[in-house]
Amino acid sequence: MFTAYLDPATGSAIVGAVAAGAAGASVAAKTMLAKMRFKKTAISDAGVGDVEVADDTTT
Amino acid sequence: MTPPGSAPDAAYDPGSFRDPSSRVWQADGKIFRGLDADAAAAVEIVRSARFFTSALERGDIVATDLAPASAAGPAGDDDRWEAVLEHERVPVITYPHEWSFSMLQDAATLTLRLVRAAIDDDITTKDASAYNVQFVGARPVFIDVPSFEPYRSGEAWWGYRQFCQLFLFPLMFTAYKDLSHQRWLRGAIDGITPGEAKKVLEGRRAGHKGYFTHVWLHAKADARFTGSSADTVSGMKKAGYRKELYIATVDRLLALVEGLEWERSDSTWSDYTSRGHYQSKELLLKADMVRSIAGQRHREQVWDVGANDGMFSRIAAEHADTVLAMDADDLVVDRLYRELRADGTTGIVPMVVNFADPTPGIGWNGTERPPLPDRSRPELTLALAVIHHLALTHNVPTTAILDRLVDLGGEVVLEIPSETDPMVTTLMGHKRAGTHDAYRLDTIEAQAADRFDVRDRVELPGGTRVLLHLTPRS
């Protein structure tokens, strides 16, 4: 039933939340913090020098 | 209803492929859309939603009905479609890069209003392309029914980015920087990226409404976050995203778009209405001739090239289903659109088209959004007071102009200003002496007679302009 085919794009999704106002900005901030925590955890799990970050890779 | 796909001429629309769950084709002069199983399930829910039936009744969504389930698509796709819709045919397909500012604004507003109404029924749109909207006369109509699907709780609007790229940023370019959006959208089928928008809009006027969030922050976030969108969507859900925020985003976008204004008050041709270069008798004679020719029979489509204030488009529209009122000047097209919108005219579609540089095919294979002659064939073309501009400003040989008119296939009303016409001498005065010695009334008339049957010839009272009624060689 769900046929979404576009990439909503991470940055756009976050800004779309900010566009909702203060409450949306709060959700956006929490989302970004969670991403940054995930990134920090991924870096420390990978060890020094292995900085392949799962959620922030570019193709 | 004729079963779709049964006609041998069934062919998929070249622009209908980006959403793999549905595709549009034409057969027997009708428009059909196949839906796969998921799309069919979604559309069944959407069609019973209150916002959808209301929008259909208002004419905001194209008239749509289910075709027989036995329908088959174009050859080889018999089993692909779970359900098939039939849509009312839009008389002429036009594209955002052919719309004026107010047309794009109205298309954007329609999109947002539908998104807003849909969410009250727990329906969202999975995209927000400007190509989802068409114009029937001066009225925008939403045509991409499968764009709507059930809303998944806690998710943001997936169409936000596309809305920015194809609607908001182009409108801001015009409203805030007086830049015509057409050439930007013509050059990029996916529209303007946040980074591009920031580069154009930043600076002294960067304090304009919507700039900080939708442009500056958007560009920064776009560059900063390149990871999985699916993770972000689920992360936002966990962080507490809810339907109220979705509604707030759409409401704020709607207020922003509705508040955008284009401040330019004049352009090269915006004062043409005063027509100081015509005596009033000439204008009346011209109108009479156009009315007489247009009234000889009813036509499906008429082109008015260099339509300006639409005076002759309105005359032609009395005897035609659709008149394309084309002009290269986006301000005059915008004014014409707003007048037609105000008086509810549906038979004239204003378009920003430069006949010397008409809309090419764009997108995949150069055919995804085809050039204008592939979308419309005029039975009558009004080429009033344009040949000298094409020849003298754009340096197009008059033979090439006439060949182009022959290629269009229909009759032509051609106005030829002579080499002594004040406008011609003015245009020639911009060039080195002798550049356009070949521009002569008798030469052009002979060239026209070589290519067409000349049905009628009228010399306007001023003595410097001639009207010809030309028909294809019999």
Interface residues (C-beta under 8 A of the other chain):
Chain A: M1 F2 T3 A4 Y5 L6 D7 P8 A9 T10 G11 S12 A13 I14 V15 G16 A17 V18 A19 A20 G21 A23 G24 S26 V27 A28 K30 T31 M32 A34 K35 V53 A54 D55 D56 T57 T58
Chain B: R18 D19 P20 S21 S22 D36 D38 A39 A41 A42 I45 K126 D127 P146 E149 P150 R152 A156 W157 W158 G159 Y160 R161 Q162 C164 P194 T213 H214 L217 H218 K220 A221 D222 A223 R224 F225 T226 G227 S228 S229 D231 T232 V233 G235 M236 K238 A239 G240 Y241 E244 L245 Y246 A248 T249 R252 L253
